Amino acid sequence: MIETFTRWKLGPDDLANLTPVKARDLVTRCLLEAQRETFAQNEQRLGHRAEDKDLVNIVEGMVRLAFREGKQDYDNPTRQGLMQVVETLGRKSAGWGTPAEIIEYHKQQIGRVLQNLK
């Protein structure tokens, strides 16, 4: 059975009271939604579906690793560091087989976050 899927879209509340930590959490949420979309697209072909809690743990680990690889501080993110992390995650997502249109869509969403981050 194919799950009905709605693409994640950044909302006005996401940009309200934006801090670097909130932006980092939005990067994590964005990657989670991008990977969820990828799994939904591939569900029939793969013949299985990852449990949501498992996907959340995997994505959080990927974001932490991207911070570490870029020598950025996960607990005290900066706009510049987040930009670097987003680029790293985009490259890695492509390597994991995430379709280009999903990567680009989500990069545009996070681009709006980074533009609004002071």
Secondary structure, DSSP 4 states (H G I P E B T S, - for coil): -PPP-------HHHHTT--HHHHHHHHHHHHHHHHHHHHHHHHHHHT----HHHHHHHHHHHHHHHHHHTT--SSS--HHHHHHHHHHHHHHHHHTT--HHHHHHHHHHHHHHHHH--
